[in-house]
């Protein structure tokens, strides 16, 4: 997700999502005297909004997944999309799409979930001055450019947009939305389960500020209260009409910093949890805990980028090859996040349609070849230190320290970690003069999402924002995928774009995360989403 680059601090290194029931089998339901089955979950303290249009990180999305329903949802085992709020999604040419919405669905405030509710949401997101995080997801819809206007470096609007709605959105009747794209795109329907495409109630648009803390959703749960930084609670809707709703009644999210929820899991207060790296061995050595563990390889990719927009050693593909082959990925994983990642050998996760392991031929540890590649690149400037930029996160810092140690050990290049709370803003502003951490997990299960959203730009002069990368052959392959007559052909064309990346080697894949969750005997049916790594809350069962 472009969110992924900025986003993917979302699922960062560890899946620390934690859920639980109370220490007893029942809890009092809001003072009503009725017993209610309550699940307790951990929530990161960096969550600052619950507005779907502006939510692009894992914790926000995890909450919104039970508060909202999308036109499509994704199968928990395969990741494949299937219609949910949509009765049907049809097209004859991949350019004009007709979406039929199931009749009789409502938001929690009683407003209808209809074609207008989706058009309302998408227009608000696409309007540039609203500065929504998911704005760019609507760039494929006709009329998007006219809604952007111009802003200065501080985000202030200097030229107002020419339009306030997408010309490609047309409400045909209460249950029918017609969408016209700027160009054919076979994967459009696959995108529609992503958070940014959720509908919006009239009352929410009328008071956006209120909806950032207490959204009006169309899903099986309603937000009761959010004491930001401390606790978030939700209750099951009694008037919910669709089928995917859990067997519990309430959710209580407690906010934690980093992986600090683990002690609460150990104390029996949480039903799911993941240990920090230093306690990983102990947790796995406990036979009782190990018998209650779910592990799944996800599509969450961590990789190393370079400022290709600046002059320096990173201009040389041989230098980038040298850095990659100097890193013993498995050794780094074993030392810092044992069992929680696997070495990456591709730019698209193998468990995503179109993904294939082994596309990165220089991702295999080979210190001899690394030294030879560095010599071919002209060596490293004498007396200089390689800066490695990343966000403020203890696990990330430990991980990239191990990466830096590998580079020093095998290439003799000294390094310096530069963690910053403003990492994403600094990256977008192109302020880096060294290597930098990146992370991506897909918004929808299609190889295009790993490629176009991260590397495409259409700008031969400046390249894409974060790296400055541009290759005409890459852009051509992406367009060929977009123009393909069907999704299978599209996937094949997008795979050709990954082959261009393999040739150009602009970034270095490091690892794909494993989502590891330990659970108590108070819950069952713990399923992990195959591409986000999040626990499937709608499938989680409370057993008391």
Secondary structure, DSSP 8 states (H G I E B T S, - for coil): -HHHHHHTTTT-SS----EEE-SSS-EE-TTSS-EE-EEEEEEETT-----GGG--SHHHHHHHHHH---SEEE-TTT--EEESSEEEEEESSSSEEEEEE-TT-B-TTS-B-SHHHHHHHHHHHH-GGG--TTGGGGTTBTTSGGGT-EE-TTS-EEE--S-SS-TTEEEEETTEEEEEBSS--TTHHHHTTSGGG----HHHHHTHHHHHHS---SSSEEEEEEETTTEEEEEE-SS--SS---S-SEEEEEEESTTTTHHHHHTTS-SEE---GGGHHHHHH-HHHHTSEEEEEEEEEEEEE--TTS-SGGG-HHHHHHHHHT--HHHHHHHHSTTSEEE---SS-TTSTT--TT--TT-S--HHHHHHHHHHTT---TT--EEEEEES-HHHHHHHHHHHHHHHHHH---EEEEEETTHHHHHHTT--SSEEEEEE--SSS-THHHHHHHH--S-TTT-STTT----HHHHHHHHHHHT-SSHHHHHHHHHHHHHHHHHH--SEEEEEEEEEEEE-TTEE---B-TTT--B-TTT-EE--
